[in-house]
Amino acid sequence: MTQTQAQAQKILVTGATGTVGHQVVVELLARGHAVRALTRDPAKADLPAGVEVVQGDLTEPDSLIPALDGVTGLHLITFGGPYFAPLEAGPRILQLARAAGVRRVTVLHGGGPSLLEDAVRADDGVDWTVLMPVEFMANALEWTEGILTSGEVREPFVSRLSAMVHEGDIGAVAAVALTEEGHGGQEYVITGPELLTVADKVTTIADARGREISLVELTEEQAVEQWRAAGHPEDVIGFLLEAYGNTPEVGRTVVDTVEKITGRPARTFGQWAAEHAGAFKAQ
Ligand SMILES: NC(=O)c1ccc[n+]([C@@H]2O[C@H](COP(=O)([O-])OP(=O)(O)OC[C@H]3O[C@@H](n4cnc5c(N)ncnc54)[C@H](OP(=O)(O)O)[C@@H]3O)[C@@H](O)[C@H]2O)c1
C-alpha cells in the first residue's frame, strides 16, 4: 500500500457542481482521497469519474445525514439558493457534521455575515479553516457572450486592480486543509500571483484566443443599466459597484497563501486564459 493510499480520506463536498466546489473535488481526487459530492439534482451533476454523487439540500439540513455518514472532512458553502441567499440552517448543519464524526471543515467565505460561518468559527470540536478567496478568475467567463457576439468587453472601472485567484488554487488550499494537520482555526486569504487591471485581463484573453478584443469603458450609470438588463437584483448591483469601484485592499494585495499551503506557486491569469481559450473563440 502506498503512503497516499494509507492516508486516503473520504470528504463530503457541498457546492460540488459549482465553480469552486468542482475544483475542491478535482484537487481531492488528485491527492488520492475519496470524494462524496452533494447536489440538489444528481441527474444534472457533471462530476469526474469516481466521485460518489449524493442528493441533498443545504436548506433542509437533515437531508445531509446520509451524506455525512463515514466522512472525515466537510467542505461547506454558506448559501443555499439564488444570488447566494445566506443559509439560515448553518448551525444545524455543523451539529450534524459533529455528530457524524467529521474532524475537519472548510468554509468558502461568502463576503457577508453568515450564521453557518459563525457556527463553524465558534466550534472547537472540529479543525475548521475559513477560505477567503479574492475575485475568481472564472468571473471572466461572464465576458464570453460579448466577446463572441461583438468582440467587446463592456466594463466600468477598467483600471481597477485585482489580485484575482485561479479557482483551482482555492480548491487546492481546501484539499490540503481538509486532509492534513495544522490548518485548524485558520483564515486563509487566497489570491493569485499578480495584480491585474481589467484592461490587462482583456489583453491576456485576446492573446490566448489569438484575436483582438475591444474594451469599452462604461460609466457607473451604464454599468448599472447593463447589470439590471442582465437581471441582477439591486442589492447585487450595489455590491458590484462597491467591489469594483472601491476594491478593498485585501482584493488588490497579493499574498503567498497558495504556495505556503500547497507547495506550488499560484496559477497566473495567463494560465487560466490558456485553459479557457476555447470559450472565447467562435465555434
Ligand atoms: N465570484 C467571486 O469572485 C467570488 C469571490 C470570493 C468569494 N465568492 C463567494 O463564492 C461563493 C460562490 O461560489 P461558486 O462560484 O463556486 O458557486 P456557484 O458556481 O454559483 O455554485 C453554486 C453551488 O451551490 C450549490 N447550492 C446552491 N444552493 C444549494 C442548496 N440549497 N443545497 C445544496 N447545494 C446548493 C449548487 O449545487 P446544485 O445546484 O448542484 O445543488 C452549486 O454547486 C459565494 O459565497 C460568493 O460570495 C465569490
PDBQT file of the ligand as one rigid body, heavy atoms in Angstrom, charges set to zero:
ROOT
HETATM    1  N1  LIG A 301     -17.122  35.165  -7.753  1.00  0.00    +0.000 N 
HETATM    2  C1  LIG A 301     -16.171  35.693  -6.982  1.00  0.00    +0.000 C 
HETATM    3  O1  LIG A 301     -15.305  36.445  -7.453  1.00  0.00    +0.000 OA
HETATM    4  C2  LIG A 301     -16.146  35.379  -5.512  1.00  0.00    +0.000 A 
HETATM    5  C3  LIG A 301     -15.037  35.788  -4.767  1.00  0.00    +0.000 A 
HETATM    6  C4  LIG A 301     -14.970  35.458  -3.411  1.00  0.00    +0.000 A 
HETATM    7  C5  LIG A 301     -15.994  34.710  -2.825  1.00  0.00    +0.000 A 
HETATM    8  N2  LIG A 301     -17.059  34.320  -3.601  1.00  0.00    +0.000 N 
HETATM    9  C6  LIG A 301     -18.103  33.521  -2.944  1.00  0.00    +0.000 C 
HETATM   10  O2  LIG A 301     -18.101  32.221  -3.545  1.00  0.00    +0.000 OA
HETATM   11  C7  LIG A 301     -19.399  31.683  -3.427  1.00  0.00    +0.000 C 
HETATM   12  C8  LIG A 301     -19.862  31.181  -4.787  1.00  0.00    +0.000 C 
HETATM   13  O3  LIG A 301     -19.126  30.029  -5.102  1.00  0.00    +0.000 OA
HETATM   14  P1  LIG A 301     -19.195  29.369  -6.534  1.00  0.00    +0.000 P 
HETATM   15  O4  LIG A 301     -18.992  30.473  -7.561  1.00  0.00    +0.000 OA
HETATM   16  O5  LIG A 301     -18.287  28.216  -6.533  1.00  0.00    +0.000 OA
HETATM   17  O6  LIG A 301     -20.726  28.943  -6.605  1.00  0.00    +0.000 OA
HETATM   18  P2  LIG A 301     -21.560  28.552  -7.893  1.00  0.00    +0.000 P 
HETATM   19  O7  LIG A 301     -20.652  28.201  -9.045  1.00  0.00    +0.000 OA
HETATM   20  O8  LIG A 301     -22.609  29.590  -8.117  1.00  0.00    +0.000 OA
HETATM   21  O9  LIG A 301     -22.240  27.198  -7.453  1.00  0.00    +0.000 OA
HETATM   22  C9  LIG A 301     -23.321  27.160  -6.608  1.00  0.00    +0.000 C 
HETATM   23  C10 LIG A 301     -23.264  25.806  -5.898  1.00  0.00    +0.000 C 
HETATM   24  O10 LIG A 301     -24.115  25.888  -4.759  1.00  0.00    +0.000 OA
HETATM   25  C11 LIG A 301     -24.875  24.710  -4.690  1.00  0.00    +0.000 C 
HETATM   26  N3  LIG A 301     -26.127  25.017  -3.983  1.00  0.00    +0.000 N 
HETATM   27  C12 LIG A 301     -26.851  26.160  -4.064  1.00  0.00    +0.000 A 
HETATM   28  N4  LIG A 301     -27.927  26.084  -3.253  1.00  0.00    +0.000 NA
HETATM   29  C13 LIG A 301     -27.878  24.847  -2.671  1.00  0.00    +0.000 A 
HETATM   30  C14 LIG A 301     -28.706  24.175  -1.733  1.00  0.00    +0.000 A 
HETATM   31  N5  LIG A 301     -29.827  24.737  -1.263  1.00  0.00    +0.000 N 
HETATM   32  N6  LIG A 301     -28.336  22.941  -1.339  1.00  0.00    +0.000 NA
HETATM   33  C15 LIG A 301     -27.205  22.348  -1.837  1.00  0.00    +0.000 A 
HETATM   34  N7  LIG A 301     -26.388  22.936  -2.716  1.00  0.00    +0.000 NA
HETATM   35  C16 LIG A 301     -26.717  24.168  -3.130  1.00  0.00    +0.000 A 
HETATM   36  C17 LIG A 301     -25.098  24.305  -6.141  1.00  0.00    +0.000 C 
HETATM   37  O11 LIG A 301     -25.337  22.921  -6.158  1.00  0.00    +0.000 OA
HETATM   38  P3  LIG A 301     -26.517  22.173  -7.016  1.00  0.00    +0.000 P 
HETATM   39  O12 LIG A 301     -27.120  23.210  -7.934  1.00  0.00    +0.000 OA
HETATM   40  O13 LIG A 301     -25.791  21.095  -7.751  1.00  0.00    +0.000 OA
HETATM   41  O14 LIG A 301     -27.447  21.663  -5.990  1.00  0.00    +0.000 OA
HETATM   42  C18 LIG A 301     -23.744  24.662  -6.756  1.00  0.00    +0.000 C 
HETATM   43  O15 LIG A 301     -22.853  23.592  -6.618  1.00  0.00    +0.000 OA
HETATM   44  C19 LIG A 301     -20.309  32.779  -2.859  1.00  0.00    +0.000 C 
HETATM   45  O16 LIG A 301     -20.422  32.581  -1.480  1.00  0.00    +0.000 OA
HETATM   46  C20 LIG A 301     -19.528  34.038  -3.161  1.00  0.00    +0.000 C 
HETATM   47  O17 LIG A 301     -19.814  35.071  -2.253  1.00  0.00    +0.000 OA
HETATM   48  C21 LIG A 301     -17.144  34.622  -4.915  1.00  0.00    +0.000 A 
ENDROOT
TORSDOF 0
